[in-house]
Amino acid sequence: MPAPEIRYSDGSVRQGELLSPSVTPALGLDGADLTFIRINYQARLQFAETEVVIESPFRVSVGGEQRTLDPEVRADLGLLLAIYPATLASAVIQPDLSLRMVFESGSTIEVPQDLHYEAWQIEGPGSRLIVCPPEGDGTLAVWR
């Protein structure tokens, strides 16, 4: 699989690299406060200078209630909104490329890899970008 790249409208190219979760740089989100949630055809969770973007179905657990949600079905996202406000206890990328976030309240969000679409991405701080590609062969696309 070739190295990932981002091509900009001015013709410039930003080269990324393919990394397994075990060598991906630390996320640095443990203890971060969830400052807001934005919903469009994605669910976007903001933690200070870092944004977690969820683009495919994911599992959420709040107060003992568990559901699989789809960010494109906005009417069903109420359980996700019930997490706010919150502080992250941990955020880790699992070996199967799923992103697991555990909040101090005990609520959890788990976003599995999607076989057809980019399931999730983490933008920031700064220019860092980590993307869970479809059928990623066990690797993430990472720009530092």
N, C-alpha and C positions, 0 to 999 in steps of 0.2 A: 504494500500500500504506500503510495507516495506521501511525502510530508505535507501536512495541511498548509494552506495559505489563504490569506485574505487579500483580494484585489480591490483596490479603491478606484473611484471614478477618475482620479488624476493619473492613473496608470501605475501608481506605486503598489508594491506588493509587500505584505508582512508575512514572513515565514514563521511557521509554528513547528512543533515537533509532536511525534506520537509517543506517549508515555504510558506505561502500565500504572494502575492506581498505587502500587507499592512505591514508586519513585516520583510520583506527582508531588509538587511542593505542598507543604502544609496549608490547609485552608485558612487558618487563623481566625476562625469564627467562634470558637469556644468562648462563652461569656458575652457575646455580642447581643445587643438589644435589637429586636425587630422594630424598626422605626416606622415602617408603613408597608401596606400591601396594595399593589395595583393589579387590576384585572382588565384584560382585553381578550384576545384569543390565547393569551398566556396568563399564568399566575406569576407575579413578580414580587419577591420578598426582599425588602431593603434592610440591610444591616450596616449602618454607618456608610462607609465608602464602597461596600460590596453589595452587589445585587445577585440574587439567585433567581433564575428564570426557569420556570417549569413549562414545558411545551407539549407534554403528552400525559395520558392518565397516570395518576399517582395515588398512593394510599395515605390516608390521614387518620390519626387516632386522637380524639379529644375527650377527656372525661369518661373514658371507658367506651365511647362510641367510635366504631371504626367504619370507614367507607372508602371506596375507590371513587375518585373524582376525576373529571375531565375538564381542563381549563377552558375548553370551548363551550361547555355547557354551564354558562354563568349562573343560571338559576339554582344549580345544585351546590354552589361553592360556599354556602353559609357555614358549614363546619370548618372550613379553612379559615374564614374570618373570625371564628370563635377563638382562635389561637391568640389573636392580638389583644392587648400588648403582651410581649413575651421576651424572654432571654434564652438564648441558645445554651444548652449545657454542652452539646457536642454536635459537630457536623463532620461526617466522614464519607469517603468514597469507598464502597465495598469492592472486593475483588471481581464481582460480577458487573461492575460499573454502575450499580445503583447508588444514588445519593441518599444518605440517611441523616436526618436532622432530629435531634432529641432536645426538647425544651425543658427548662427547669421545672415547669408545671407537670411534666410527665407526658405531654402531648408529643406526638411524633409525626413526621412526614417522611415517606420513602418514595423515591422516584426511580423505578426500574428503567433499564435501558430499553429503548423502543427499537424494533427490528426495521422500521421504515423511516423514522424521523429522529431528529436530535431531541432527546428526551428532556435534557436540562443543560444549563450552562451557568457558570459563575463568572461574573464580570467584576473586576476590581480586586483589591484596591489598585489604583493606577491603571496601567495598561494590561494587567493580567487578565487572561481569558482562558477558561477551562470548559471544554465542550464534550458532552457525551455523544459521540457520533452513532448513527445507526449501524448495526452490524460492525462494531468497532474492532473486532478481532482481539478483544481484551485490552485495547488501548484507548486512551483519551487524546483529544487534540488540545494542545496546550501552547499558549502564547504567553511569554513572560514580560 
